[in-house]
Amino acid sequence: MDVGVKELRDHLRHYLDAVQRGDELTVTERGRAVARILPASGRSTYERLVAEGKITPAARPRRPDDEHIHVTPRGSVSDILIEQRR
C-alpha cells in the first residue's frame, strides 16, 4: 500500500493498525518512494527471505573471527610482492 507523507502524518494510527495486521506500507514523497514500514513480526529480514525462498542459507556457518589465520608480514610490501611473484 502506498501513502504520501502528509496522508501518513494525518492518519498515522490508521496506517499503523494496517501494518500491525500484516500490511506493508510504502511512504512516498512527491510520488517517489522514500521509506517502507513493515510489521514487527519478530522475524529478521534474513529469516523472512529464507522462508519466502528468495535466498538460500549458507551450507556451512561462517567461522568466528578468532578462527581466522593471522599472518605477521616480514619485510616491506615490495619485498612480499617480489617473493610472491617468484
Backbone as CSV, one residue per row, in Angstrom:
resi,resn,N_x,N_y,N_z,CA_x,CA_y,CA_z,C_x,C_y,C_z
1,MET,0.855,-1.155,0.000,0.000,0.000,0.000,0.914,1.234,0.000
2,ASP,0.662,2.198,-0.868,1.420,3.443,-0.944,0.659,4.556,-0.237
3,VAL,1.393,5.409,0.474,0.774,6.537,1.163,1.759,7.704,1.158
4,GLY,1.243,8.898,0.919,2.069,10.096,0.951,2.411,10.492,2.383
5,VAL,3.478,11.262,2.531,3.934,11.685,3.857,2.833,12.429,4.607
6,LYS,2.185,13.371,3.962,1.138,14.166,4.627,-0.031,13.275,5.051
7,GLU,-0.448,12.375,4.160,-1.541,11.446,4.479,-1.160,10.559,5.656
8,LEU,0.063,10.077,5.674,0.534,9.236,6.776,0.512,10.013,8.087
9,ARG,1.004,11.231,8.053,1.043,12.067,9.255,-0.374,12.339,9.765
10,ASP,-1.297,12.626,8.847,-2.665,12.958,9.240,-3.445,11.763,9.786
11,HIS,-3.110,10.553,9.329,-3.865,9.354,9.720,-2.930,8.247,10.203
12,LEU,-1.934,8.614,10.985,-0.907,7.668,11.426,-1.496,6.438,12.100
13,ARG,-2.428,6.615,13.023,-2.995,5.481,13.752,-3.624,4.464,12.790
14,HIS,-4.358,4.951,11.811,-4.998,4.073,10.821,-3.954,3.217,10.096
15,TYR,-2.872,3.856,9.665,-1.844,3.130,8.911,-1.043,2.195,9.804
16,LEU,-0.787,2.578,11.045,-0.095,1.677,11.961,-0.936,0.443,12.262
17,ASP,-2.254,0.621,12.370,-3.138,-0.528,12.559,-3.048,-1.478,11.366
18,ALA,-3.004,-0.911,10.157,-2.898,-1.742,8.951,-1.580,-2.515,8.937
19,VAL,-0.501,-1.872,9.353,0.803,-2.544,9.413,0.769,-3.647,10.461
20,GLN,0.138,-3.408,11.593,0.029,-4.439,12.631,-0.747,-5.649,12.129
21,ARG,-1.678,-5.443,11.209,-2.440,-6.556,10.622,-1.621,-7.302,9.571
22,GLY,-0.424,-6.802,9.240,0.435,-7.517,8.302,0.685,-6.799,6.991
23,ASP,0.061,-5.646,6.776,0.282,-4.897,5.533,1.667,-4.259,5.537
24,GLU,2.241,-4.123,4.342,3.479,-3.373,4.181,3.111,-2.022,3.605
25,LEU,3.754,-0.993,4.095,3.418,0.376,3.727,4.622,1.026,3.053
26,THR,4.415,1.614,1.872,5.453,2.374,1.200,5.109,3.841,1.327
27,VAL,6.001,4.599,1.935,5.784,6.028,2.134,6.387,6.762,0.947
28,THR,5.594,7.656,0.349,6.061,8.383,-0.828,6.113,9.880,-0.545
29,GLU,6.990,10.547,-1.255,7.097,11.998,-1.189,7.183,12.488,-2.626
30,ARG,6.175,13.238,-3.022,6.055,13.714,-4.408,6.119,12.557,-5.413
31,GLY,5.451,11.464,-5.034,5.354,10.310,-5.928,6.553,9.378,-5.918
32,ARG,7.582,9.698,-5.150,8.791,8.867,-5.063,8.810,8.113,-3.744
33,ALA,9.065,6.821,-3.799,9.139,6.026,-2.569,10.345,6.466,-1.745
34,VAL,10.116,6.743,-0.461,11.199,7.180,0.415,11.407,6.258,1.617
35,ALA,10.416,5.421,1.930,10.548,4.539,3.092,9.538,3.409,2.997
36,ARG,9.842,2.342,3.729,8.896,1.237,3.863,8.679,0.969,5.331
37,ILE,7.442,0.715,5.695,7.104,0.345,7.070,6.568,-1.081,7.022
38,LEU,7.223,-1.967,7.773,6.882,-3.386,7.778,6.436,-3.808,9.171
39,PRO,5.632,-4.856,9.269,5.223,-5.336,10.585,6.439,-5.848,11.363
40,ALA,6.429,-5.631,12.646,7.482,-6.166,13.516,7.083,-7.589,13.889
41,SER,7.295,-8.512,12.978,6.813,-9.887,13.141,7.683,-10.731,14.055
42,GLY,8.828,-10.204,14.449,9.724,-10.994,15.271,10.762,-11.720,14.430
43,ARG,10.507,-11.833,13.116,11.486,-12.464,12.233,12.360,-11.385,11.614
44,SER,13.636,-11.703,11.484,14.541,-10.767,10.839,14.302,-10.802,9.332
45,THR,14.826,-9.829,8.650,14.715,-9.795,7.189,15.326,-11.051,6.588
46,TYR,16.459,-11.476,7.127,17.119,-12.698,6.654,16.183,-13.905,6.795
47,GLU,15.577,-14.068,7.978,14.676,-15.199,8.205,13.466,-15.140,7.271
48,ARG,12.940,-13.951,7.045,11.786,-13.794,6.153,12.155,-14.184,4.711
49,LEU,13.321,-13.734,4.240,13.736,-14.037,2.870,14.005,-15.524,2.688
50,VAL,14.555,-16.184,3.704,14.761,-17.635,3.628,13.411,-18.341,3.572
51,ALA,12.468,-17.914,4.423,11.139,-18.530,4.455,10.405,-18.349,3.132
52,GLU,10.609,-17.205,2.472,9.965,-16.946,1.186,10.687,-17.627,0.030
53,GLY,11.840,-18.236,0.305,12.599,-18.919,-0.738,13.372,-17.976,-1.648
54,LYS,13.523,-16.723,-1.231,14.229,-15.751,-2.070,15.739,-15.851,-1.922
55,ILE,16.209,-16.366,-0.785,17.634,-16.609,-0.593,17.821,-17.991,0.002
56,THR,19.012,-18.546,-0.169,19.335,-19.863,0.360,20.403,-19.689,1.425
57,PRO,20.200,-20.252,2.607,21.218,-20.104,3.646,22.513,-20.807,3.251
58,ALA,23.607,-20.378,3.836,24.914,-20.977,3.561,24.918,-22.439,3.970
59,ALA,25.679,-23.251,3.245,25.756,-24.676,3.546,26.469,-24.926,4.867
60,ARG,27.419,-24.064,5.194,28.113,-24.187,6.476,28.188,-22.807,7.121
61,PRO,28.165,-22.756,8.436,28.191,-21.453,9.106,29.526,-20.741,8.926
62,ARG,29.483,-19.438,9.041,30.684,-18.620,8.936,31.569,-18.862,10.155
63,ARG,32.883,-18.863,9.912,33.805,-19.059,11.028,33.878,-17.805,11.882
64,PRO,33.961,-17.967,13.193,34.176,-16.793,14.039,35.528,-16.160,13.720
65,ASP,35.665,-14.881,14.010,36.904,-14.162,13.695,38.127,-14.757,14.369
66,ASP,37.953,-15.340,15.542,39.123,-15.860,16.245,39.681,-17.121,15.587
67,GLU,38.973,-17.723,14.654,39.474,-18.901,13.957,40.243,-18.552,12.693
68,HIS,40.226,-17.290,12.295,40.958,-16.890,11.098,42.449,-16.972,11.356
69,ILE,43.175,-17.291,10.327,44.626,-17.367,10.430,45.187,-15.956,10.326
70,HIS,45.981,-15.582,11.292,46.601,-14.267,11.284,48.062,-14.427,10.858
71,VAL,48.463,-13.682,9.859,49.816,-13.760,9.333,50.542,-12.477,9.684
72,THR,51.730,-12.623,10.208,52.558,-11.463,10.500,53.524,-11.282,9.336
73,PRO,53.394,-10.182,8.595,54.252,-9.988,7.421,55.711,-9.747,7.826
74,ARG,56.608,-10.219,6.953,58.029,-9.979,7.154,58.511,-9.087,6.025
75,GLY,59.143,-7.992,6.342,59.681,-7.106,5.329,58.642,-6.112,4.848
76,SER,58.999,-5.397,3.785,58.109,-4.383,3.234,57.104,-5.022,2.278
77,VAL,56.127,-4.246,1.886,55.133,-4.730,0.932,55.815,-5.110,-0.380
78,SER,56.785,-4.314,-0.800,57.516,-4.618,-2.038,58.231,-5.957,-1.937
79,ASP,58.868,-6.223,-0.790,59.559,-7.492,-0.596,58.575,-8.669,-0.673
80,ILE,57.417,-8.506,-0.060,56.413,-9.580,-0.067,55.925,-9.820,-1.492
81,LEU,55.664,-8.767,-2.265,55.220,-8.931,-3.649,56.269,-9.631,-4.500
82,ILE,57.513,-9.235,-4.334,58.594,-9.884,-5.101,58.660,-11.358,-4.758
83,GLU,58.546,-11.682,-3.459,58.599,-13.079,-3.035,57.427,-13.876,-3.604
84,GLN,56.201,-13.284,-3.610,55.024,-13.992,-4.120,55.096,-14.196,-5.624
85,ARG,55.738,-13.308,-6.346,55.810,-13.403,-7.810,56.818,-14.458,-8.276
86,ARG,57.659,-14.921,-7.385,58.660,-15.951,-7.764,58.018,-17.274,-7.957
